[in-house]
Amino acid sequence: MSGRPVKRSLTLRGHRTSVSLEDEFWRALREIAAERGIAVNALATEIDESRGMDVGLASALRVHVLTHFRRRQDER
């Protein structure tokens, strides 16, 4: 397991952007998107649209993953 961020490209509303996240977060985002039956780009777009302008995209993605799995844990 590597804690080093990996830079990947996303397309948000037709615009390409690069985001650096740890592999574990990329895997979690793919899992969440698959559960919802949407593409990672669509999920990232939703997260991007709901974040405040004072929050970076990478941070918003990480918080979304954390919140998703905490809710899942609480439902058990």
TORKOL-4160 file (C-alpha; in steps of 0.2 Angstrom, whole numbers, padded with zeros to 4 digits, m for minus):
76
<pt num="1" X="0000" Y="0000" Z="0000"/>
<pt num="2" X="0007" Y="0017" Z="m0005"/>
<pt num="3" X="0001" Y="0033" Z="0003"/>
<pt num="4" X="0008" Y="0043" Z="m0012"/>
<pt num="5" X="m0005" Y="0052" Z="m0022"/>
<pt num="6" X="m0008" Y="0047" Z="m0040"/>
<pt num="7" X="m0013" Y="0060" Z="m0052"/>
<pt num="8" X="m0027" Y="0056" Z="m0064"/>
<pt num="9" X="m0038" Y="0066" Z="m0076"/>
<pt num="10" X="m0056" Y="0068" Z="m0074"/>
<pt num="11" X="m0069" Y="0077" Z="m0086"/>
<pt num="12" X="m0081" Y="0088" Z="m0076"/>
<pt num="13" X="m0094" Y="0096" Z="m0087"/>
<pt num="14" X="m0084" Y="0094" Z="m0103"/>
<pt num="15" X="m0068" Y="0101" Z="m0095"/>
<pt num="16" X="m0053" Y="0091" Z="m0091"/>
<pt num="17" X="m0044" Y="0093" Z="m0074"/>
<pt num="18" X="m0031" Y="0083" Z="m0065"/>
<pt num="19" X="m0033" Y="0077" Z="m0047"/>
<pt num="20" X="m0021" Y="0069" Z="m0036"/>
<pt num="21" X="m0028" Y="0056" Z="m0024"/>
<pt num="22" X="m0021" Y="0041" Z="m0015"/>
<pt num="23" X="m0025" Y="0024" Z="m0024"/>
<pt num="24" X="m0037" Y="0019" Z="m0010"/>
<pt num="25" X="m0047" Y="0034" Z="m0013"/>
<pt num="26" X="m0048" Y="0031" Z="m0032"/>
<pt num="27" X="m0053" Y="0013" Z="m0029"/>
<pt num="28" X="m0067" Y="0019" Z="m0017"/>
<pt num="29" X="m0073" Y="0032" Z="m0029"/>
<pt num="30" X="m0074" Y="0018" Z="m0042"/>
<pt num="31" X="m0084" Y="0007" Z="m0030"/>
<pt num="32" X="m0096" Y="0021" Z="m0025"/>
<pt num="33" X="m0099" Y="0025" Z="m0044"/>
<pt num="34" X="m0102" Y="0007" Z="m0048"/>
<pt num="35" X="m0114" Y="0005" Z="m0034"/>
<pt num="36" X="m0124" Y="0020" Z="m0041"/>
<pt num="37" X="m0122" Y="0014" Z="m0059"/>
<pt num="38" X="m0113" Y="0030" Z="m0065"/>
<pt num="39" X="m0096" Y="0034" Z="m0071"/>
<pt num="40" X="m0083" Y="0041" Z="m0060"/>
<pt num="41" X="m0083" Y="0057" Z="m0070"/>
<pt num="42" X="m0102" Y="0059" Z="m0066"/>
<pt num="43" X="m0099" Y="0056" Z="m0048"/>
<pt num="44" X="m0085" Y="0068" Z="m0047"/>
<pt num="45" X="m0095" Y="0081" Z="m0056"/>
<pt num="46" X="m0109" Y="0079" Z="m0043"/>
<pt num="47" X="m0096" Y="0081" Z="m0029"/>
<pt num="48" X="m0088" Y="0096" Z="m0038"/>
<pt num="49" X="m0105" Y="0105" Z="m0040"/>
<pt num="50" X="m0109" Y="0103" Z="m0021"/>
<pt num="51" X="m0093" Y="0108" Z="m0014"/>
<pt num="52" X="m0090" Y="0126" Z="m0008"/>
<pt num="53" X="m0078" Y="0137" Z="m0018"/>
<pt num="54" X="m0066" Y="0137" Z="m0002"/>
<pt num="55" X="m0064" Y="0118" Z="m0003"/>
<pt num="56" X="m0052" Y="0110" Z="m0016"/>
<pt num="57" X="m0059" Y="0096" Z="m0027"/>
<pt num="58" X="m0047" Y="0083" Z="m0020"/>
<pt num="59" X="m0052" Y="0087" Z="m0003"/>
<pt num="60" X="m0070" Y="0086" Z="m0007"/>
<pt num="61" X="m0068" Y="0069" Z="m0016"/>
<pt num="62" X="m0059" Y="0062" Z="0000"/>
<pt num="63" X="m0073" Y="0069" Z="0012"/>
<pt num="64" X="m0086" Y="0062" Z="0000"/>
<pt num="65" X="m0078" Y="0044" Z="0001"/>
<pt num="66" X="m0076" Y="0046" Z="0020"/>
<pt num="67" X="m0094" Y="0051" Z="0023"/>
<pt num="68" X="m0101" Y="0037" Z="0011"/>
<pt num="69" X="m0092" Y="0023" Z="0020"/>
<pt num="70" X="m0096" Y="0031" Z="0038"/>
<pt num="71" X="m0114" Y="0031" Z="0033"/>
<pt num="72" X="m0113" Y="0013" Z="0027"/>
<pt num="73" X="m0105" Y="0008" Z="0043"/>
<pt num="74" X="m0119" Y="0017" Z="0053"/>
<pt num="75" X="m0132" Y="0008" Z="0044"/>
<pt num="76" X="m0125" Y="m0009" Z="0050"/>
